[in-house]
Amino acid sequence: MILNRFLTIFSAAFAIIYAIAVEANLAAITYHPKTDQWGWLTQEAMGEPDMSALSPTDAGYDAKTEAQQLFHPFEMDLRANQPLEPVRYKRLLGQHKGTNAAALRRVTELNRAGHKAQGKELYQEWSRLFELYRREAYAGQENRPAPASPAPR
């Protein structure tokens, strides 16, 4: 009887939490099939060759992996400051201004060199990772109504 009740509640809760996580693209860990390991979002990219040292025309170059490699130090600091909340997030953002600027410079560099598809892919992956942690830091605050403006006097 108790097991039956537990399974019913667990099943309902799991379905709701899973649906929210999928819709919000919240992945705390990911499976990396190349290495058959579980890890943080950018962990696998660190085992790849340094993409910034490769030419975008090189067969081994991957813009998504480069974005993950650039983001990795920021992610490690974000993970070390769990639970992530707005004040910590803003502090870490300030500490990683250079990292963020380097990613945008690299996108610009790729675009100017005529590698617009790689620049776009790098930017999209960087933005995806950045948004995942921003959402985590500001969870529950995104749908807050704007403060009411004061009544005219």
C-alpha positions in Angstrom: 0.0 0.0 0.0 2.8 2.5 1.0 4.9 1.4 -2.0 1.9 1.9 -4.3 1.3 5.4 -3.0 5.0 6.3 -3.2 5.2 5.1 -6.9 2.1 7.1 -7.8 3.4 10.3 -6.3 6.9 9.7 -7.6 5.6 9.0 -11.2 3.5 12.2 -11.2 6.3 14.4 -9.8 8.9 12.9 -12.1 6.8 13.5 -15.2 6.2 17.2 -14.2 9.9 17.8 -13.4 11.1 16.0 -16.5 8.7 18.1 -18.7 9.9 21.3 -17.2 13.6 20.3 -17.6 13.1 19.4 -21.2 11.2 22.5 -22.1 13.7 24.8 -20.3 16.7 22.8 -21.7 18.0 22.3 -18.2 20.8 19.7 -18.2 23.0 19.5 -15.1 25.0 16.7 -16.6 25.3 15.1 -20.0 26.3 11.8 -21.5 29.4 11.9 -23.8 29.2 8.9 -26.0 32.7 9.3 -27.5 34.2 8.7 -24.1 31.3 6.7 -22.6 31.3 9.1 -19.6 28.9 11.4 -17.8 30.0 14.9 -17.1 29.3 18.7 -17.0 28.2 20.3 -20.3 31.6 21.4 -21.5 33.7 18.6 -20.0 34.1 16.5 -23.1 35.3 19.4 -25.2 38.3 19.7 -22.9 39.6 16.3 -24.1 39.5 17.5 -27.7 42.4 19.4 -29.5 42.4 23.2 -28.8 40.0 24.4 -31.5 41.3 28.0 -31.3 44.7 26.7 -32.5 43.1 25.0 -35.6 42.1 26.7 -38.8 38.4 26.7 -39.4 39.1 25.0 -42.7 40.9 22.1 -40.9 38.9 18.9 -41.0 39.2 18.5 -37.2 37.8 22.0 -36.4 34.4 22.2 -34.7 33.0 25.6 -33.7 30.7 24.1 -31.1 33.6 22.4 -29.4 35.6 25.7 -29.5 32.6 27.4 -27.8 32.6 24.8 -25.1 36.3 25.0 -24.6 36.1 28.8 -24.2 33.1 28.5 -21.8 34.7 25.8 -19.7 36.5 28.0 -17.1 33.3 30.0 -16.6 31.3 26.8 -16.2 33.7 25.4 -13.6 33.3 28.6 -11.5 29.6 28.6 -11.9 29.4 24.9 -10.8 31.7 25.7 -7.8 29.3 28.4 -6.7 26.2 26.3 -6.4 23.4 27.0 -5.6 23.7 29.7 -8.2 21.7 32.9 -7.5 21.7 36.4 -9.0 24.4 38.0 -6.7 26.9 35.2 -7.3 26.1 35.0 -11.0 26.7 38.7 -11.4 30.0 38.5 -9.5 31.2 35.6 -11.6 30.1 37.4 -14.8 32.3 40.3 -13.7 35.2 38.0 -13.1 34.8 36.4 -16.5 34.4 39.5 -18.6 37.6 38.7 -20.4 36.4 35.2 -21.2 33.1 36.4 -22.6 34.8 39.1 -24.6 37.3 36.6 -26.0 34.4 34.4 -27.3 32.8 37.4 -29.0 36.1 38.4 -30.5 36.6 34.9 -31.9 33.1 35.0 -33.5 34.0 38.4 -35.1 37.4 36.9 -36.3 35.7 33.9 -37.9 33.1 36.2 -39.6 35.7 38.6 -40.9 37.8 35.7 -42.3 34.7 34.5 -44.3 33.8 31.6 -42.0 30.3 32.9 -41.1 28.8 29.5 -40.6 31.5 28.6 -38.0 31.1 32.0 -36.4 27.4 31.5 -36.1 27.7 28.0 -34.7 30.2 29.2 -32.1 28.0 32.1 -31.1 24.9 29.9 -30.9 26.6 27.3 -28.6 28.1 30.0 -26.4 24.7 31.6 -26.1 23.0 28.3 -25.3 25.5 27.5 -22.5 25.3 31.1 -21.2 21.5 31.0 -21.2 21.3 27.7 -19.3 23.3 29.2 -16.3 21.5 32.6 -16.5 18.2 30.8 -16.2 19.5 28.8 -13.3 20.6 32.0 -11.5 17.4 33.8 -12.1 15.0 30.8 -11.7 11.6 31.9 -10.6 12.2 35.6 -11.3 11.5 35.6 -15.1 7.8 35.7 -14.8 7.6 38.3 -12.1 5.4 41.3 -13.0 7.1 44.6 -13.5 7.0 46.9 -10.5 4.0 49.2 -10.7 4.9 52.8 -11.6 4.0 55.3 -9.0 0.7 57.1 -9.3 0.9 60.6 -10.8 0.6 63.4 -8.2 
